[in-house]
Amino acid sequence: MKRKDKEVVRILLNNVNGIGRFSGGMKDEILRTFMNKKDVDIACITEPNVHWGKVPHRDTWYERTSGWFASRRLAISYHTERGRLATVNQFGGTMTIARDDISHRALETGYDKSGMGRWSYIRFCGKRKNVTRVFTCYCPNKSTSGPNTVYSQQLQTLGRDPIRCFWEDLGTEVHECHQKGEQVLLLGDWNTDS
């Protein structure tokens, strides 16, 4: 891949299928190296599989990425369930990372307000004050093979089909962005072939 022009924003979408709950792991280093080598400005990561509220401070995503780049902005989402199923190892979730120059254009970071870790986002201010919101999304796979699947966790919380809720809620949020005049980029693991 050739070096990108200065005006180009390079975005990565990657399902890491578990980043690991401790800092300094192999996937941390692979991601950092890849972002540097390929000149990635924004990384959209699905399925880190970590309940970030339950890891020691030194292992949080913010601490792990300290020193990776000159500057960065981060947005994370995970299922914040506090009940019996809330463990450090938790399927699903998302992370959005903006680095270096583009991180200085970040206006706001955010996440799925339901607390189910379905998406995270960063809002950027571009030329002529245009605002673009970059979403990293994870739609659950319909799997009820155990109480810890993303689908099962969300079904327990919602009491109805999590996939249908995902699309309805994301649609509402995107509609609200458009009502504000924002441009929207949706990147995600949709767990569907259609």
C-alpha positions in Angstrom: 0.0 0.0 0.0 1.5 3.4 -1.0 1.7 6.3 1.4 -1.4 8.3 1.5 -1.8 11.9 0.5 -2.1 14.4 3.3 -5.7 15.2 2.4 -6.7 11.5 2.6 -8.2 10.0 5.8 -7.5 6.3 6.1 -10.0 4.3 8.1 -9.5 0.7 9.3 -12.3 -1.7 10.4 -11.1 -4.8 12.2 -12.9 -7.5 14.2 -10.1 -8.4 16.7 -12.2 -11.3 18.3 -10.7 -10.4 21.7 -8.0 -7.9 22.4 -7.1 -9.4 25.7 -7.7 -8.1 29.1 -4.1 -7.3 29.9 -2.0 -4.6 28.3 1.1 -5.5 26.2 -0.5 -8.4 24.5 0.3 -9.6 20.9 -2.9 -8.0 19.5 -2.1 -4.6 21.0 1.3 -4.6 19.3 -0.1 -5.9 16.0 -2.7 -3.1 15.9 -0.2 -0.4 16.8 2.3 -1.6 14.3 -0.3 -1.9 11.5 -1.7 1.5 12.2 1.8 3.0 11.9 2.9 1.0 8.9 -0.3 1.7 6.9 -0.7 5.3 8.1 -4.2 4.6 9.5 -5.9 7.7 10.9 -9.0 6.1 12.4 -9.3 2.5 13.6 -12.8 1.0 14.2 -12.4 -2.1 16.3 -15.2 -4.6 16.9 -15.4 -7.4 19.5 -12.6 -6.4 21.9 -14.5 -8.8 24.3 -13.5 -6.9 27.5 -15.6 -5.3 30.2 -13.4 -2.2 30.5 -15.0 -1.2 33.8 -13.5 -4.3 35.4 -9.9 -4.2 34.4 -7.1 -2.6 36.4 -6.4 1.1 35.5 -3.0 0.1 33.8 -4.9 -2.3 31.5 -7.6 0.2 30.3 -7.6 1.0 26.6 -6.7 4.6 27.4 -3.6 3.5 29.3 -2.6 0.8 26.8 -2.5 3.3 23.9 -0.6 5.9 25.8 2.5 6.7 23.8 1.4 4.9 20.7 0.9 8.2 18.8 1.6 11.9 19.1 -2.1 12.4 20.1 -5.2 10.3 20.2 -9.0 10.4 20.9 -10.8 7.2 22.0 -14.4 6.0 22.3 -15.3 2.6 23.7 -18.4 0.7 24.3 -19.2 -2.5 26.2 -22.1 -4.1 27.9 -22.1 -2.4 31.3 -24.3 -5.1 32.9 -23.6 -5.2 36.6 -25.5 -8.5 37.3 -24.3 -12.1 37.6 -23.0 -12.3 34.0 -20.7 -9.2 34.3 -17.1 -10.6 34.1 -13.9 -9.1 32.7 -14.1 -11.4 29.7 -17.2 -10.2 27.9 -18.2 -10.8 24.3 -18.9 -7.9 22.0 -18.2 -4.2 22.3 -16.5 -1.6 20.1 -13.6 0.8 20.1 -12.9 3.9 17.9 -9.4 5.4 17.8 -8.4 8.6 16.1 -4.8 9.5 16.0 -2.4 12.4 15.4 -3.7 15.2 13.1 -7.3 14.0 12.8 -7.6 13.6 16.6 -7.3 17.4 16.9 -10.5 17.7 14.8 -12.5 15.6 17.2 -15.4 17.4 18.8 -16.9 14.6 20.9 -16.6 10.9 21.7 -19.6 8.8 22.6 -21.2 5.4 22.7 -24.5 3.5 22.6 -26.5 5.1 25.5 -28.3 1.8 26.2 -25.2 0.5 27.9 -25.1 -2.6 25.7 -21.9 -1.8 23.8 -23.4 -1.8 20.4 -21.5 1.2 19.0 -19.0 3.9 19.8 -18.4 7.1 17.8 -16.2 10.1 17.3 -17.5 13.4 15.9 -15.1 15.4 13.8 -15.2 19.0 12.5 -13.9 19.2 8.9 -13.5 21.9 6.3 -16.2 24.6 6.1 -17.3 23.5 9.6 -18.8 20.2 8.2 -19.3 17.7 11.0 -18.8 13.9 10.4 -19.6 11.2 12.9 -17.7 8.0 12.5 -19.5 5.0 14.1 -18.0 1.6 15.0 -20.8 -0.8 15.3 -21.3 -4.4 16.4 -24.6 -6.1 15.7 -25.1 -9.4 17.7 -25.1 -12.7 16.0 -28.3 -14.7 16.7 -26.8 -17.2 19.0 -28.4 -18.5 22.2 -25.8 -21.2 22.8 -25.2 -19.9 26.3 -25.9 -17.0 28.8 -22.7 -15.1 27.9 -23.3 -14.6 24.1 -23.9 -11.0 23.1 -27.3 -12.0 21.8 -28.3 -13.6 25.1 -26.9 -10.7 27.2 -28.9 -8.2 25.2 -32.0 -10.3 25.1 -32.0 -10.5 28.9 -31.6 -6.7 29.1 -34.1 -5.8 26.4 -36.7 -8.6 26.6 -37.1 -8.6 22.8 -35.0 -9.4 19.7 -31.6 -7.7 20.1 -31.0 -7.6 16.3 -34.2 -5.8 15.6 -33.5 -3.4 18.5 -30.0 -2.8 17.2 -31.2 -1.7 13.8 -34.1 0.4 15.2 -31.9 2.2 17.7 -29.0 2.8 15.3 -31.5 4.1 12.7 -32.9 6.5 15.2 -29.4 7.7 16.2 -28.4 8.2 12.5 -31.6 10.1 11.8 -30.8 12.4 14.7 -27.3 13.0 13.3 -28.8 13.9 9.9 -31.3 16.2 11.5 -28.3 18.1 13.0 -26.7 18.3 9.5 -24.0 15.8 10.3 -22.4 13.4 7.8 -22.3 9.8 9.0 -19.9 7.0 8.3 -21.1 3.6 9.6 -18.5 0.9 9.9 -19.3 -2.4 11.6 -19.5 -6.1 12.0 -23.1 -6.7 11.0 -23.1 -10.5 11.4 -25.0 -11.0 8.2 -24.3 -11.9 4.6 -27.1 -9.7 3.1 
